Amino acid sequence: MVRYAGLLLKIGGPRMFLSQLRRQLYSKDILFGLDKDLDAQRVKVASKSSYFLRPASNGDMEELLARAKEESKQSVHELVERRWFYECGFKGCYVARNSDTGEICFIAWLISANDSELVSQGFKDRLPGLKEGELLLENCYTFEKYRGNNIMPSVVVELQEMARDRGFKRMVTCVRQDNRASLRAFEKLAFRKFEEIPELKILFFTKRKHGNGKYTG
């Protein structure tokens, strides 16, 4: 966490650091838990930009930080947090690169029950418990210049196919209640809302209450 704070200060500057500091000291939010049966009818989505998808490397993570300086101040902390997440040991990361420019245009993680030891080492209050056959789609991020091109849903479809081929049966993800663009995208991909997840940030720790089964929408 100290590493995350230091990177945020270095890349985002004092104003961004103080803004996130206030949020990390104390804030509340609601996320929606979404899931999809991977044996259900498949949805086809065409991206408006050509890309290729592959597992992330350490070099990709270096580029991620360099590219963070080109993003809006609001997005800097999201990329810094993802670099920190990778450094914590979650290596099931995938990047999509634009076929023309070679730039990273999208990044996301797939987390399974095999990562339970990592989850227990500091993320058990943030990430849901997973059963065999389940995958968590986490930390999706589309770089700003590539937004509006259907890259995120197109990549998610590819990741679903990959997961299905590996024998996984269910994919879950979490989306903040005010992220309407992502909620619409997942709805088109036939994900369903199955729970509301209260989130509390306090003193740089994030606690989410998964598994309450409550959804009132």
C-alpha positions in Angstrom: 0.0 0.0 0.0 2.9 2.4 0.7 4.2 1.6 -2.8 0.8 2.5 -4.3 0.7 5.8 -2.4 4.2 6.7 -3.5 3.4 6.0 -7.2 0.2 7.9 -7.0 2.1 11.0 -5.6 4.9 10.7 -8.2 2.6 10.3 -11.2 -0.6 12.0 -10.2 1.0 14.9 -8.3 0.1 16.4 -4.9 -3.4 17.4 -5.8 -4.4 13.9 -7.1 -2.7 12.3 -4.1 -4.6 14.5 -1.6 -7.9 13.9 -3.4 -7.4 10.1 -3.2 -6.1 10.4 0.3 -9.3 11.9 1.5 -11.3 9.1 -0.3 -9.1 6.4 1.1 -9.3 7.7 4.7 -13.1 7.3 4.7 -15.7 6.8 2.0 -18.7 4.6 1.3 -20.0 3.2 -2.0 -22.3 0.5 -3.5 -21.2 -1.9 -6.2 -23.4 -4.4 -8.1 -22.4 -8.0 -8.3 -22.9 -9.4 -11.8 -22.7 -12.9 -13.0 -23.1 -15.0 -16.1 -23.5 -18.8 -16.8 -20.8 -19.5 -19.3 -22.9 -22.4 -20.8 -25.7 -19.9 -21.6 -26.3 -18.5 -25.1 -23.2 -16.8 -26.5 -23.3 -13.1 -27.3 -21.3 -11.8 -30.3 -19.8 -8.3 -30.1 -17.7 -6.6 -32.7 -15.0 -4.1 -31.7 -14.7 -0.9 -33.8 -10.9 -1.1 -33.3 -8.7 -4.0 -34.2 -6.7 -5.5 -31.4 -4.9 -8.6 -30.2 -5.2 -10.1 -26.7 -2.4 -11.8 -24.7 -1.3 -12.4 -21.1 0.4 -9.4 -19.5 4.1 -9.1 -18.8 6.3 -7.1 -16.5 7.0 -4.8 -19.5 3.3 -4.2 -20.0 3.1 -3.0 -16.4 5.9 -0.6 -17.0 4.1 0.8 -20.0 0.9 1.0 -18.0 2.6 3.5 -15.6 4.1 5.5 -18.4 0.7 5.7 -20.1 -0.9 6.8 -16.9 0.7 10.2 -17.4 -1.4 10.6 -20.6 -4.7 9.8 -18.9 -6.9 12.2 -17.1 -6.2 12.9 -13.5 -9.3 11.0 -12.5 -7.9 7.9 -14.2 -4.3 8.0 -12.9 -5.1 6.4 -9.6 -7.0 3.5 -11.4 -3.9 2.6 -13.4 -1.5 3.0 -10.4 -3.8 0.7 -8.4 -3.7 -1.9 -11.1 0.0 -1.9 -11.2 0.1 -2.3 -7.4 -2.5 -5.2 -7.8 -0.2 -6.9 -10.3 2.8 -6.5 -7.9 0.8 -8.1 -5.2 1.0 -11.4 -7.1 -2.2 -11.5 -9.2 -0.7 -12.5 -12.5 -3.8 -13.6 -14.3 -3.8 -10.4 -16.2 -4.6 -9.8 -19.9 -3.8 -6.9 -22.1 -5.4 -5.9 -25.5 -3.1 -4.0 -27.8 -4.3 -1.9 -30.7 -3.3 -3.7 -34.0 -2.3 -0.4 -35.7 -0.5 1.5 -32.9 0.7 -1.4 -30.7 -0.5 0.5 -27.7 -2.2 -1.1 -24.8 -5.9 -0.2 -25.1 -7.5 -2.5 -22.4 -6.5 -4.5 -19.3 -8.3 -6.9 -17.1 -7.7 -9.8 -14.6 -9.1 -13.3 -14.3 -9.0 -14.7 -10.8 -10.0 -18.2 -9.8 -10.2 -20.4 -6.7 -6.5 -21.2 -7.3 -5.7 -17.6 -6.2 -7.4 -18.1 -2.8 -4.0 -18.0 -1.0 -3.3 -14.6 -2.5 -6.8 -13.4 -1.7 -6.4 -14.4 1.9 -3.1 -12.4 2.2 -4.8 -9.0 2.2 -7.7 -9.1 -0.2 -10.3 -11.3 1.6 -12.3 -8.2 2.5 -12.3 -6.9 -1.0 -12.6 -9.9 -3.4 -15.4 -12.5 -3.2 -14.8 -16.1 -2.3 -14.7 -18.3 -5.4 -15.7 -21.9 -5.9 -14.2 -24.4 -8.3 -15.5 -23.6 -11.8 -15.9 -19.8 -11.1 -13.9 -16.9 -12.3 -13.8 -13.3 -11.2 -13.3 -10.7 -13.9 -11.6 -7.8 -12.0 -10.0 -4.5 -12.6 -11.2 -3.9 -16.2 -9.8 -0.7 -17.7 -10.1 0.8 -21.2 -7.6 3.6 -22.0 -9.4 6.8 -22.6 -8.5 7.3 -26.3 -9.9 3.9 -27.1 -13.2 4.2 -25.3 -16.5 4.1 -27.3 -15.1 1.4 -29.6 -16.6 -1.7 -28.0 -13.2 -3.0 -27.0 -14.2 -3.9 -23.4 -17.3 -6.0 -24.3 -15.4 -7.6 -27.2 -12.4 -8.6 -25.0 -14.8 -9.9 -22.3 -16.4 -12.2 -24.9 -13.0 -13.5 -25.7 -12.2 -14.1 -22.1 -15.5 -15.9 -21.6 -14.6 -18.2 -24.5 -11.2 -18.8 -23.0 -12.7 -19.6 -19.6 -15.3 -21.9 -21.1 -12.7 -23.8 -23.0 -10.8 -24.3 -19.7 -13.9 -25.8 -18.1 -15.2 -22.8 -16.1 -18.9 -22.5 -15.7 -19.6 -19.1 -14.1 -18.0 -15.6 -14.4 -18.6 -12.9 -11.9 -17.6 -9.3 -11.7 -18.3 -6.1 -9.7 -19.3 -2.7 -11.1 -19.8 0.5 -9.2 -23.4 1.7 -9.2 -22.6 5.0 -10.9 -20.6 3.4 -13.8 -23.5 3.3 -16.2 -21.4 2.6 -19.3 -20.0 -0.6 -17.9 -23.3 -1.7 -16.5 -24.9 -1.2 -19.9 -22.1 -3.1 -21.6 -22.4 -6.1 -19.2 -26.1 -6.1 -19.6 -25.7 -6.5 -23.4 -23.3 -9.4 -22.6 -26.2 -11.1 -20.7 -24.7 -10.6 -17.3 -27.3 -10.3 -14.5 -27.3 -8.3 -11.3 -27.5 -10.7 -8.4 -26.4 -8.6 -5.4 -25.6 -5.2 -4.0 -22.2 -4.9 -2.4 -21.6 -2.2 0.2 -18.1 -0.9 0.1 -16.3 0.9 2.9 -12.9 2.5 2.5 -11.1 3.5 5.8 -7.5 4.2 6.4 -6.4 2.8 3.0 -8.3 -0.5 3.6 -11.2 -1.5 1.4 -13.9 -3.8 2.8 -16.7 -5.1 0.6 -19.6 -7.1 2.0 -20.0 -9.9 -0.6 -22.4 -12.8 -0.4 -25.4 -11.0 1.1 -27.6 -12.0 -1.8 -29.4 -8.7 -1.7 -30.5 -7.0 -4.9 -33.4 -4.6 -4.7 -33.4 -3.3 -8.3 
